């Protein structure tokens, strides 16, 4: 655990991202806001369905927002108001504008499932799995205005088990 709990804003959408959010909560950090994609139609009835991250935020009583974009001051208002120390992103589904990258005092960090240096596109772990790899890369990288150009904080791997993953960071 970090010696001083951080005020964390989190941006993510699918189950993979919910696992990352769980890890942040388990580490004892204060999650002050969750950003996730708006509910989308799913299933046979095409009913609006919340993302895995929204479901977790609701279950844990964490404030959340579902902006379509983060380009305007109004779309970023809740993120600005919560004054996070850091923003952690995991499979969010939006490219963050410079105004968001500059907001948290400790920056914006992205948890990539799959090593974007080896496999381009979304998501890299999909391509690693298709090529028959038993493991896939995982990195925690500081986001910068240059795509995949930020510093890497941690690297690790996940064991690929069909379509489920179990992660270990080294």
NORZITA-V134982 format. One record per backbone hydrogen bond with DSSP energy under -1.0 kcal/mol. NH is the residue of the N-H (numbers start at 1). CO is the residue of the C=O. Records with the same first field share a line. If there is no record, write none. Layout:
BEGIN
NH->CO ; CO
END
This chain:
BEGIN
8->30
9->86
10->33
11->88
12->35
18->14
19->15
20->16
21->17
22->18
23->19
24->20
25->21
26->22
27->23
28->25
29->24
30->6
32->8
34->63
35->10
36->65
40->49
42->47
46->43
47->42
49->40
53->13
55->51
56->52
57->53
58->54
59->55
60->56
62->57
65->34
76->72
80->76
81->77
82->78
83->80
85->7
86->7
87->107
88->9
89->109
90->11
100->97
101->97
102->98
103->100
106->85
107->104
109->87
110->141
111->89
112->139
114->112 ; 137
118->115
119->115
125->113
126->123
128->124
129->125
130->126
131->127
132->129
133->128
136->158
138->156
139->112
140->154
141->110
142->151
143->108
149->146
153->140
154->140
156->138
157->168
158->136
159->166
160->134
161->164
164->161
166->159
168->157
170->155
END
